[in-house]
């Protein structure tokens, strides 16, 4: 693309040089060849057309504001004025008139005329291109049509004198020239860009319009009168002269209209700046709603924007909560809500307290109860602020806007001005719009904080769940005479079910299954405590009853009075098959021996419910001698109390499931029971923690 522009620029330069060479030759040799004048004009048109394509390509690549375009035109016009002045004081011989043609008197006249004509040609193209951009801003079909007509008339006027001598006049040219001026006037009214300028930009536009109007008018007069500039343009190219003259006139008309239009728009510039600031601030707030989640940054931005847009002298934002006030926060007279000043601008806490509190019902209570904006035009004479009569200068007028969220009143936004009747309706609308956006932003910030807190708690619970899993046995004891398997699933992330194994020496294995009353975190804490008690007492207690008694003594001092632990503890002699069972208020053990299925229910009291002799007397042991193929199932009430509607899984279904799978391995029996429970509950999640331990006796160890 850059190479293409260089080629076009080089071709235009060669055509200009060739045209200059022909002018020099004609000065020395009078040529009456047919079409020689036409060739000269075509060379000019071709070179300027190539330059137009180059300028258009450069302008299209660089987007600029209307004021930048005006500034560039002003600079270019100043340069042309300097060219005109330089030409007039150059002291060259000038031109003589002969047969309606212009004859240069010396070679410097040819050179300067060519130089000035090329400069004015480039200037006219640049002005034409930039004015087109200004006119077609926010283009409409009528505007585009009028511009195309003007462009066609401009080119038609220039080409109508293609074959005429420089000083010839033509009726067709005059008519086309008149219509060109008419459409130039019509296009001069296309000034949509002025509306969107700020006050400062309008002042700049006013200055540009004034100087451009004067400059274009001076150039149009220079070109239109019998000056050296006019003769130079006519000598170089009659079509170029017409084009340059029309562009200068059009530039003067457009600059004059821009000056007048900007002058009329100037009184409304402040109002437009304010609306623009409001829109910009609302746009910024809307981005804050989705991008900024820091509460302090949000409220600081809200108060700053309110202060800036409505021109308030002070502003503050209060957050309303139903909880009791803390950390110096204020409260309503009846204590029904708490108030916290989240952000304040240009005002002290003491002044805020004076404005919003009163001996009677204050302005804050009114807004909280009515939940609508309140405007106090004259604080000094308002009955609600009678307590401020001795404290003049605090504020003259006040606007109070509630921040109403879907969950209730989130806060109140205040703005004050020193003068009375300082707020107009637009101010109230702007503050209300900010309040609405601020409400959404604050609510989003609160919800995101809650979401992050929930996410943090969830991650902590996952860590706790992983830690609790590590408290359970990572492997089960193994011996040739037994087949053992177990599992535990909490209803929530953590639970209160517990099972454990311990090798007690001499082939004895301790098996414990427990359940803490309740679910969740509190149950998990007691479960971990039970783990420590089991690990500490399991090896030093010779029987299940002794363990139960000592464990209850250790647990009774620390467990909450509303909680208890149920536990079943069995000691298996893996060499003889002797199984000793004790139960502290836990579910009975299911024992399957051949076709006989029964529950083992030794008496016992839940641990933590009582201490001393009452608990000791309640605990009983039961001894079973296992035979080959016997199955023992220890479990928690999460199995038997699994529900489908109002129906519980119950002990009978557990017996049937275990009896049907008694020929399988311990793992197979466990899976069968769990699948039966899952089918019964229709694959719904557990309502309670579920733990299952399956022991299958393979037969006593044979000794050689």
Rosetta blueprint (number, residue, H / E / L):
1 X L
2 X H
3 X H
4 X H
5 X H
6 X H
7 X H
8 X H
9 X H
10 X H
11 X H
12 X H
13 X H
14 X H
15 X H
16 X H
17 X H
18 X H
19 X H
20 X H
21 X H
22 X H
23 X H
24 X H
25 X H
26 X H
27 X H
28 X H
29 X L
30 X L
31 X L
32 X L
33 X L
34 X L
35 X L
36 X H
37 X H
38 X H
39 X H
40 X H
41 X H
42 X H
43 X H
44 X H
45 X H
46 X H
47 X H
48 X H
49 X H
50 X H
51 X H
52 X H
53 X H
54 X H
55 X H
56 X H
57 X H
58 X H
59 X H
60 X H
61 X H
62 X L
63 X L
64 X L
65 X L
66 X H
67 X H
68 X H
69 X H
70 X H
71 X H
72 X H
73 X H
74 X H
75 X H
76 X H
77 X H
78 X H
79 X H
80 X H
81 X H
82 X H
83 X H
84 X H
85 X H
86 X H
87 X H
88 X H
89 X L
90 X L
91 X L
92 X L
93 X L
94 X L
95 X E
96 X E
97 X E
98 X E
99 X L
100 X L
101 X E
102 X E
103 X E
104 X E
105 X L
106 X L
107 X H
108 X H
109 X H
110 X H
111 X H
112 X H
113 X H
114 X H
115 X H
116 X H
117 X H
118 X H
119 X H
120 X H
121 X H
122 X H
123 X H
124 X H
125 X H
126 X H
127 X H
128 X H
129 X H
130 X H
131 X H
132 X H
133 X H
134 X H
135 X H
136 X L
137 X L
138 X L
139 X L
140 X L
141 X H
142 X H
143 X H
144 X H
145 X H
146 X H
147 X H
148 X H
149 X H
150 X H
151 X H
152 X H
153 X H
154 X H
155 X H
156 X H
157 X H
158 X H
159 X H
160 X L
161 X L
162 X L
163 X L
164 X L
165 X L
166 X L
167 X L
168 X L
169 X L
170 X L
171 X H
172 X H
173 X H
174 X H
175 X H
176 X H
177 X H
178 X H
179 X H
180 X H
181 X H
182 X H
183 X H
184 X H
185 X H
186 X H
187 X H
188 X H
189 X L
190 X L
191 X L
192 X H
193 X H
194 X H
195 X H
196 X H
197 X L
198 X L
199 X H
200 X H
201 X H
202 X H
203 X H
204 X H
205 X H
206 X H
207 X H
208 X H
209 X H
210 X H
211 X H
212 X H
213 X H
214 X H
215 X H
216 X H
217 X H
218 X H
219 X H
220 X H
221 X H
222 X H
223 X H
224 X H
225 X L
226 X L
227 X L
228 X H
229 X H
230 X H
231 X H
232 X H
233 X H
234 X H
235 X H
236 X H
237 X L
238 X H
239 X H
240 X H
241 X H
242 X H
243 X H
244 X H
245 X H
246 X H
247 X H
248 X H
249 X H
250 X H
251 X H
252 X H
253 X H
254 X H
255 X H
256 X H
257 X H
258 X H
259 X H
260 X H
261 X H
262 X H
263 X H
264 X H
265 X H
266 X H
267 X H
268 X H
269 X H
270 X H
271 X H
272 X H
273 X H
274 X H
275 X H
276 X H
277 X H
278 X H
279 X H
280 X H
281 X H
282 X H
283 X H
284 X H
285 X H
286 X H
287 X H
288 X H
289 X H
290 X H
291 X H
292 X L
293 X L
294 X L
295 X H
296 X H
297 X H
298 X H
299 X H
300 X H
301 X H
302 X H
303 X H
304 X H
305 X H
306 X H
307 X H
308 X H
309 X H
310 X L
311 X L
312 X L
313 X L
314 X E
315 X E
316 X E
317 X E
318 X E
319 X E
320 X E
321 X E
322 X L
323 X L
324 X L
325 X L
326 X L
327 X L
328 X L
329 X L
330 X E
331 X E
332 X L
333 X L
334 X L
335 X L
336 X L
337 X L
338 X E
339 X E
340 X E
341 X E
342 X E
343 X E
344 X E
345 X E
346 X L
347 X L
348 X L
349 X H
350 X H
351 X H
352 X H
353 X H
354 X H
355 X H
356 X H
357 X L
358 X L
359 X L
360 X L
361 X L
362 X L
363 X H
364 X H
365 X H
366 X H
367 X H
368 X H
369 X H
370 X H
371 X L
372 X L
373 X L
374 X E
375 X E
376 X E
377 X L
378 X L
379 X H
380 X H
381 X H
382 X L
383 X H
384 X H
385 X H
386 X H
387 X H
388 X H
389 X L
390 X L
391 X L
392 X L
393 X L
394 X L
395 X L
396 X L
397 X E
398 X E
399 X E
400 X E
401 X E
402 X E
403 X E
404 X E
405 X E
406 X L
407 X L
408 X E
409 X E
410 X E
411 X E
412 X E
413 X E
414 X E
415 X E
416 X E
417 X E
418 X L
419 X L
420 X L
421 X L
422 X L
423 X L
424 X L
425 X H
426 X H
427 X H
428 X H
429 X H
430 X H
431 X H
432 X H
433 X H
434 X H
435 X H
436 X H
437 X H
438 X H
439 X H
440 X H
441 X H
442 X H
443 X H
444 X H
445 X H
446 X H
447 X H
448 X H
449 X H
450 X H
451 X H
452 X H
453 X H
454 X H
455 X H
456 X H
457 X H
458 X H
459 X H
460 X H
461 X H
462 X H
463 X H
464 X H
465 X H
466 X H
467 X H
468 X H
469 X H
470 X H
471 X H
472 X L
473 X L
474 X L
475 X L
476 X L
477 X L
478 X L
479 X E
480 X L
481 X L
482 X E
483 X E
484 X E
485 X E
486 X E
487 X E
488 X E
489 X E
490 X L
491 X L
492 X L
493 X L
494 X L
495 X L
496 X L
497 X E
498 X E
499 X E
500 X E
501 X E
502 X E
503 X E
504 X E
505 X E
506 X L
507 X L
508 X E
509 X E
510 X E
511 X E
512 X E
513 X E
514 X E
515 X E
516 X E
517 X L
518 X L
519 X L
520 X H
521 X H
522 X H
523 X H
524 X H
525 X H
526 X H
527 X H
528 X H
529 X H
530 X H
531 X H
532 X H
533 X H
534 X H
535 X H
536 X H
537 X H
538 X L
539 X L
540 X L
541 X L
542 X L
543 X L
544 X H
545 X H
546 X H
547 X H
548 X H
549 X H
550 X H
551 X H
552 X H
553 X H
554 X H
555 X H
556 X H
557 X L
558 X L
559 X L
560 X L
561 X L
562 X L
563 X L
564 X L
565 X E
566 X E
567 X E
568 X E
569 X E
570 X E
571 X E
572 X E
573 X E
574 X L
575 X L
576 X L
577 X L
578 X E
579 X E
580 X E
581 X E
582 X E
583 X E
584 X E
585 X E
586 X L
587 X L
588 X L
589 X E
590 X E
591 X E
592 X E
593 X E
594 X L
595 X L
596 X E
597 X E
598 X E
599 X E
600 X E
601 X L
602 X L
603 X L
604 X L
605 X L
606 X L
607 X E
608 X L
609 X L
610 X L
611 X L
612 X L
613 X H
614 X H
615 X H
616 X H
617 X H
618 X H
619 X L
620 X L
621 X E
622 X E
623 X E
624 X E
625 X E
626 X L
627 X L
628 X L
629 X L
630 X L
631 X E
632 X E
633 X E
634 X E
635 X E
636 X L
637 X H
638 X H
639 X H
640 X H
641 X L
642 X L
643 X E
644 X E
645 X L
646 X L
647 X E
648 X E
649 X L
650 X H
651 X H
652 X H
653 X H
654 X H
655 X H
656 X H
657 X H
658 X H
659 X H
660 X H
661 X L
662 X L
663 X L
664 X L
665 X L
666 X H
667 X H
668 X H
669 X H
670 X H
671 X H
672 X H
673 X H
674 X H
675 X H
676 X H
677 X H
678 X H
679 X H
680 X H
681 X L
682 X L
683 X L
684 X L
685 X L
686 X L
687 X L
688 X L
689 X L
690 X E
691 X E
692 X E
693 X E
694 X E
695 X E
696 X E
697 X E
698 X L
699 X L
700 X L
701 X L
702 X L
703 X L
704 X L
